[in-house]
Amino acid sequence: MVTFDEVLSELAERREQFQQQRHVPPDFIARLKEIGIYRAATPAKFGGEPLPPAEFLDRIERISVVDGSTGWVASFGSALVYLAALPVETQAEVYKDGPDVAFSAGLFPVQPATPTERGFRVDGRWKFASGCMGADVLGVGIAGDSSTAGKPRTAVLRPGQVEIVQEWDAVGMRGTGSFDLVVRDVEVPREWTFLRGGKPTIDEPLYRYPTIAYAAQVLAVVGAGVARAALDHAREAGAGYRGVTGAPKLADRAYYRTGVATAEAALRSARAWFYELSHEVWDTVVAGDEATDEQNAQLRLASAHLAKTASDVVAQLVEISGTAPIHPAHPLQALLGDALVPKQHAFLGPALYEAAGAVLMGQPPTIPGFR
C-alpha cells in the first residue's frame, strides 16, 4: 500500500510533466485514489470513508505545497458531496465498481436542455472542467425550470458521452486540465441530474455540512498550500541569494526579514480561523444539528479571506525578492500565478465579503448560490 508521503515524493518528481501537458494524468489520479482522496466524500453506505472536512482540507493543502495544480484536481475529491443529491439508486450505480470515483464538472455557461419523456436532451459546450482527463463521471450545467425554482441542474454523464477539448491555457494552475466539455445530443435520464447543493438523499454527517461552503473551502486551501511553498522558498533563498550589485544577501536585509515574518503571520492567522470554523461547523452537524446561516457565512468569508491572504503573501514575497523573480523560470513566478487562481474564483471573489456581511447583519445574502 502506497503511503501519502510516497505519493507526495512522486508528485515532486512529476509536477513539471503535469505543467507541460496541462493536466494530471489518469495514472496519477489512480495514485490519489490509493491514498483515499477519491473516497473521502463517498457515502459510507457505498463503501466510502468520509473524512471530516478539516482532515480532507489538510490533505489537499499538503498536496498543494508540492504542486498547486494537483492539489486543485485532488480537491474535487470532495465534489462527491454534490452527488449525494442524486437518487439513492443512481448513486448505487455510480459506485457499483467501488467507492473511488473521480467526478469533474463544467457547469458554465449553463445550457438549455430539451425535456424528454425520460429526462433531458443535452447539447452544448462548457468551460473549466478541472481534472476531466482522469474523471470517472462528468457533469454539465443545464437550465432549471419551475420545479427547481429556476436553479440550474447538473447532468451526470460517462466519459464516453463527452468530448474533451483541450483549450486550457492560463498563467496559474496550468496542470489542472480545466478543459472544455462538449456534449452532442445526449439524452440524460432525470434521475441522473441533481441540483448543486440540493437536499441529499443520504443521511450521513458529511452531507449535512454546508455543501457550497465546502466547495469554496477546498479551493481556498489550495491557495494556502501554494503560499506555504512560497514561504518555504523565501526562507531558503534568503539565506543564499545576493543581488548583482553586491548588496547583502536577502536574509541580512531588514526589509526582507520583516516581509517574510509578516507574510508568515498573515498566512498562519488566516489558516487558523479557517480551520477553527471548519471544526466548529463539523461538530454542529455531527451532533445532529443543522449549520446556521451565520456559520455558513463565516465559512464562506474565511475561505475568501484565506484565498486573498495566500495570494497577497506570494505577491509580497515577489516584491521583496529583488530582480530574481522577474525571470519566467523563477519558482515564485509559477507560485504567483497559482495563488492568483483561487482568489479569482467565483466562490472566493470580492463579492463574497458583501454577501457574508449581509448575512452577519441579519440580511439576505447579496449573491445567488450563497448556500
N, C-alpha and C positions, 0 to 999 in steps of 0.2 A: 504494500500500500504506500503510495507516494505521500510525502508529508507537505504541509503548507510551505515550509521553508525551502524544500526542494523545488517546488513549483516556482517560487519567487526567484530562485537561483537560475532556473531555466529561462524565466522571463527576462532577467537581466542580460542573458546571452542572446536573446532573440528579438528584443524590442526594436532594434534598428530594422530588422527584417519586416516587422509589422508596420513600421512607419513607411517603409519604401513601397510595400504592396498595398498600403492603405486599409488593411483590415486584419483582425485577429483571425487566424485560420481555424478551420474545424478541429484540427488535431490538438490545438492548444485549448479550445473550448472543452474538448474531452478531458484535458488535464484539470481544468477548473471544475469539471463535474466530479472528478475523482476526489477533490478536497471539499465537496459538498456545496459549492456555490449555487448550483442549479437544483438543489433540493431544499434550500434554506427557506423557500416560501411555498413549497409544495405541501398541501394538506397532509397531516399525519394519517388521515383516513386512507390516503393513496400511497402510503409508504414514505412520505416526506419526513424531513427532520427540521421543522420550522424553528428558526432562530429568533430570539428576542431581537428587535430592530437594532439595539445598540451593539450587539455582538456581530451582526451582519455588517453594520456600518464600519466597525473596527476592521473587519477583514478587507472590506473594499478600500479603506484608507491605506492599509498596509500594501495592498497591491498597487495602489496609485502612487505610492512613494517610488516604486520601481518603474512604473510606466503608467501615465495618466490614461492613455487610450485603452489599455487593457483593463484598468480599474473602471473606466466608463462602461465598457462592454460587460464586465462582470457585475456591475451594479444592477443590471437588468435581470439578474437572478432574482431580484425582489419583485419583478413585474408579474410573477405568477399570482400575486395577490389580486391583480385585476381579474384573472381567470376564475377566481373564486365566485364571481358573479354569474358564471355560466351555470346552466342546469347541472345537477349532480351527475346525471347520465352522460352528459357531454364531457365533463371533467374525467369521468372514468375512462372514456375513450382516449382523451389526451394523454393520460398517464398509464395506459394499458401496457406499454413496454417498459415501464419503470418510472421512478419519481424524478429523474434527472432530465428536465425539459428546459431547453433554451427558447425563450419567447422574444421576438423582436417585432416592433410595430412602427409603421409610418402612418401617423394619424392625420397629417395635414398636407395639403388642403383637403378638408372634408369634401367628399364627392357625393353627388346624388346617387341613389340606388333604386332601381325599379322594383316595387313589391311584386312578389310572385305568390303562388298558392303555398309554396313551401318556405319561402323566405325572401331573399333579395337578389336581384341580378346586379352584380358588382362589376364596374368597369372604370378604370381611371389610373392615375399616377399620383404617388405620394412621396414626400420627402423625409429625409432624416431617419431612416430605419437602422439605427445603430446596432451592430452585431448581426446583421441579417445573413451574412455569409455562413455563419455557423448555427443558424436557428433551426429548431425542430418544428416550430409553428410560427406563423407570421400574422400580424394584424394590420388592418387598414381602416381608416375612418370613413364612415358613411353617414349621411344625414339622418337625423332623427325625425320623429313625427309627433302627432298628438299623444301617442301612448308613452312617449319619453319626455314629454314637456319640452320638445324641441331640442333636447340634448342629443349630441351625436352618438351613434353606436360604433362599436368596433366589430368588424367582421373577421373571424379567425379562419385562416387557410393553411394548407400544407405547402411546403416549398415548391412542389411540382405544379402548383396552381399559380405561381407568381414568377414574374421575370424580374431580375435584379439588374438595374442599370448603374454601372459604376461611375458616377459623376461626382463623388465626394472629393473636394479639394479645398482645404481650409488651412488657416495659419495655426490652428491648435487642434488637438485630438485627431491628428492625421490618420492614426491607425485604427479608428473606430469603425471603419467600413459603414459610415452613415449614408448608405446609398439610397437611390430611389427604388420604389417598388411599383411595378406595373401589373395590373390585373386586367385581363381581356374577357369580358362577358362570361363570368363565372357565377353560377347560382350558389349562394351560400344559405344553407338552412337557417331558419330563425333561431334555432337552439344553438347555433354556432356564432351567435352575436351577443354582445353584452354592452352595458353602459359602463364607461370608465368611472370607477368609484361607486358603482352600483351596489345595491344590497347583496351581500354574499349569501350563497346557499349552503355554505359550510360554516358551522358554528365552532370555531376554534379561536383562541385569543388573538392570533396574528391578524385575523380578518375583521377584528373589531378595532384594531389600531387604524387611525385616520389614513386612508389609502393614498390620497393625493399628497398629503404632507409627507408620507413615507417616500413617495416617488421623488419629491423635492430633496429630501434628506440624502438619498443615495447619490444624487448628483453633486450636491454641495460638498459631501465628504471626499469626493474625488479631488476637488479643488484643494481641500485641506492636505491631502497626500502630496499633491504637486508642490504646494507651498513648503511642506516639510522637506521635500527633496531639494528645493531651492535653498532653504536654510542650511541643510547639511552641506551643500556645495559651497555656500558662502563661508561657512566656518573653515572648511578645508582649504579653500582658495585663499582666504585671508592670511593664512599662515605662510604662504609662499609667493603670492603674486606681487611683482614690482612693476611699476609703470615704466615706459620707455624714457621718462625724464630722469630716472634715477631717484625718484621720491621713495620714502619708506614703504615697506610692504604694507598691504592693506590693514593687517591686524595691528600695526603700530600707529594707525591714524585714528584720532579720537572720533571723528565723524562716522567712520566705518564701524567701530566698536559700538557706538551709540545706536547706529542704524540697525545693526544685527540684533542688538538687545531689544529695541523697541518692536521690531518685527516679531521676534520670539514671543514677547509678552502679548502682543496683539493676537497672534495665532492661537496661543495656548488659552487665552481668555475666551475667545470665540468658540473654540472647541469645547471648553469646559461647560459653558452654558448649553451648547448644542446637545452634548451627551447627557447632561443633567436632565434636560427636558425629556429626552427620549426615555430615560429610565423612569421618570415620573409618570409619563403617559402610559408606558407599558404596565407599570404597577396598577394603574387605574383599570385598564382593560382586563388584566389577569384577575383582578378582584371581582370582575363581572359587571363593572360599571361602564357606561359609555363615556368616551373622551368628550370633554366640554368644548364648546365653540372657542372659549378662550385658550384652552390647551392646544387646539388645532392652530389657532392664530399664532401662538407662541412658537410652535414647531415651524410654521411657515416663515415667521420672522427670523428665528435663529438660523434657519437654513439659508435664507437670503443674506443674512449678515455674515455667516461663515464663508459663503462663496465670494462676497465682496472683499472681506478681510484677506482671504487667501490670495486673491488677485492683486490686491494692494500690497501685500507682503512681497510678492515676487517683483512687482514693479519697483518697490523701494530698494530691493537688493540690486536690481539692474542699475538704478540711479547712482548708488554709492560705489559701484564696482569699476569705475574708471572707463577706459576705452575698450577693454576686452570684450564686453557684451555686444559691441556694435557689429561683430563678425557673425555671419549666419550660423556658423558651426558651434558657436559658444553654447554651453549647456543651458545658460539662463535664457537664451532666446527661445528655445523649444519650450521650456517651462513657462515662459511668459505667455506664449500662445495657448498652451494647455490650460493655464489658470484663467485665461480670459473666457473660455467657452462656458464653464458652469455659470459664471456671473451673468452672461448674456442670455442664458436660457429663459424661456417664458415663465418657468416655475420659480425663477430666482431673481428676476429683474427688479428695477426700481419701483414698479407698480405694487410690488408685494408689501412695501413699507406702508403705503397709504391704506391698502386693504386690511393689513393686520392692525394698524392703528384704529381704523374704523371699528373693527370688532372689539378691540380692547376698550373702546369708549361706548360699547353697547349699541353700535350701529351695524347695519348690514355691510358685508364686505363689498368693496367697490369694483371688484373684477369677477367675472364668471369662473366657475370651477374652483373656487377657493377651498371648497371642502367636498 
